[in-house]
């Protein structure tokens, strides 16, 4: 038996956007005030936590550990600002995005202009396994895994070989000769 209620409205044209799009529309445009407030309420607590960790670590490093975890959460907020500046969506001005993005990149130890370029490549090739690489999480297919294992093994053996040659001392690397002799290259 076919249920007549399933897909009953599929033939009707859609005249208006979903309700959620209307709700979030005001947040899709950058606002200098909201952006500025986000910078202040991310960077000021982060700096304060660093200062408190500096003071507390003289008493006990263990007391600084919870502060470090909290500072890590604020560092994630700084990276989100960095990310949005890289997309050019945090401020209306490209120059403001570049300045704040560069400063946030310094805090996150990530070079802003290089990351912005690599991240744009990531968005251009995301999900395309034939064009993967820059900015992607390393994803392997079954054949990639077999090839990758072979390459990884060869690199490891090469490293062992170089370590052995540079040591000039059998006492430092006594396991290298038996290990490299037993593995076929």
C-alpha positions in Angstrom: 0.0 0.0 0.0 1.4 3.4 -1.0 1.1 6.2 1.6 -0.4 9.2 -0.1 0.9 11.7 2.5 4.6 11.1 1.6 5.7 13.6 -0.9 2.2 15.0 -1.3 3.5 18.6 -1.4 6.5 17.9 -3.7 4.7 19.1 -6.8 4.0 22.5 -5.4 6.5 25.3 -6.2 8.5 26.7 -3.4 7.8 30.3 -3.1 9.7 31.4 0.0 13.0 30.6 1.7 13.0 28.3 4.7 12.2 30.1 8.0 15.7 29.5 9.4 17.3 31.5 6.6 15.3 34.5 7.6 16.4 34.1 11.2 20.1 33.9 10.4 20.1 36.5 7.6 21.1 39.3 9.9 24.2 37.4 11.0 25.4 36.8 7.4 26.7 40.3 7.0 29.8 41.5 8.9 29.3 44.1 11.6 32.2 46.3 12.9 30.7 46.4 16.4 30.1 42.6 16.7 33.5 41.8 15.1 35.3 44.3 17.4 33.5 42.9 20.5 34.5 39.4 19.5 38.1 40.4 19.2 38.0 42.1 22.6 36.2 39.3 24.4 38.5 36.7 22.9 41.9 38.4 23.2 41.5 40.1 26.6 40.6 36.9 28.5 43.3 35.0 26.6 45.9 37.6 27.7 44.6 37.7 31.2 44.8 33.9 31.5 48.4 34.0 30.3 49.2 36.6 32.9 47.5 34.5 35.6 49.3 31.4 34.5 52.6 33.3 34.8 51.7 34.3 38.4 50.4 31.0 39.5 53.1 28.8 38.0 55.5 30.3 40.6 53.3 28.7 43.3 52.6 25.4 41.4 52.5 24.3 37.8 49.5 22.2 38.7 47.5 25.3 39.6 48.3 26.7 36.1 47.1 23.6 34.3 43.3 24.4 34.5 44.1 28.0 33.4 46.0 26.5 30.5 43.0 24.4 29.4 40.8 27.5 29.6 43.3 29.5 27.7 43.3 26.8 25.1 39.5 27.3 24.7 40.1 31.1 24.1 42.9 30.3 21.6 40.3 28.3 19.6 38.2 31.5 19.6 41.2 33.4 18.3 41.7 30.8 15.6 38.0 31.2 14.6 38.6 34.9 14.2 41.7 34.1 12.2 39.7 31.7 10.0 36.9 34.2 9.4 39.4 36.9 8.5 41.0 34.5 6.0 37.6 34.1 4.4 37.2 37.9 4.3 34.0 37.6 6.3 34.9 39.0 9.7 35.0 42.7 8.7 33.7 44.4 5.6 37.1 45.8 4.9 39.7 43.5 3.4 42.5 45.6 5.0 40.8 45.1 8.5 40.5 41.4 7.8 44.2 41.2 6.9 45.4 43.2 9.9 43.3 41.3 12.5 44.0 38.0 10.7 47.8 38.6 10.8 47.7 39.5 14.5 45.5 36.4 15.3 47.9 34.3 13.1 50.8 35.5 15.2 49.0 34.4 18.4 48.1 31.1 16.8 51.6 30.6 15.3 50.1 30.3 11.8 51.3 32.6 8.9 48.1 34.4 7.8 48.7 34.9 4.1 50.1 31.4 3.4 47.3 29.8 5.4 44.7 31.9 3.6 46.0 30.8 0.2 46.2 27.1 1.2 42.8 27.3 2.8 41.3 28.6 -0.4 42.9 25.6 -2.2 41.3 23.4 0.4 37.8 24.8 -0.3 38.4 24.5 -4.1 39.3 20.8 -3.9 37.5 19.6 -0.8 36.0 16.1 -1.3 37.8 15.5 -4.6 40.2 12.6 -3.9 42.0 13.2 -7.2 42.9 16.8 -6.2 43.5 16.3 -2.5 46.4 17.5 -0.6 46.8 21.2 0.5 44.9 21.9 3.7 43.2 18.5 3.8 43.1 15.8 6.4 45.2 13.0 4.9 42.7 10.5 3.5 43.9 7.3 2.0 42.1 4.8 -0.2 42.9 1.1 0.0 45.5 1.3 -2.7 46.9 4.5 -1.2 47.3 2.7 2.0 49.3 -0.1 0.4 51.5 2.3 -1.5 51.8 4.6 1.5 53.0 1.7 3.7 55.7 0.8 1.1 56.8 4.4 0.9 56.7 4.9 4.7 58.8 1.7 5.2 61.3 2.9 2.6 61.6 6.3 4.2 62.1 4.7 7.6 64.8 2.4 6.3 66.5 5.3 4.6 66.5 7.3 7.9 68.0 4.3 9.7 70.7 4.0 7.0 71.6 7.7 7.2 71.6 7.6 11.0 74.0 4.7 10.9 76.3 6.4 8.4 76.4 9.6 10.3 77.0 8.1 13.7 80.5 6.7 13.0 80.0 4.8 16.2 78.6 1.3 16.4 77.9 1.8 20.1 75.3 4.5 19.4 73.2 2.5 16.9 74.0 -1.2 17.5 70.5 -2.3 16.3 70.7 -0.6 12.9 72.9 -3.2 11.2 70.8 -6.3 12.2 67.5 -4.4 11.5 68.5 -3.1 8.1 70.1 -6.4 7.1 67.0 -8.4 8.0 64.6 -6.2 6.0 64.6 -6.3 2.2 64.6 -2.9 0.5 
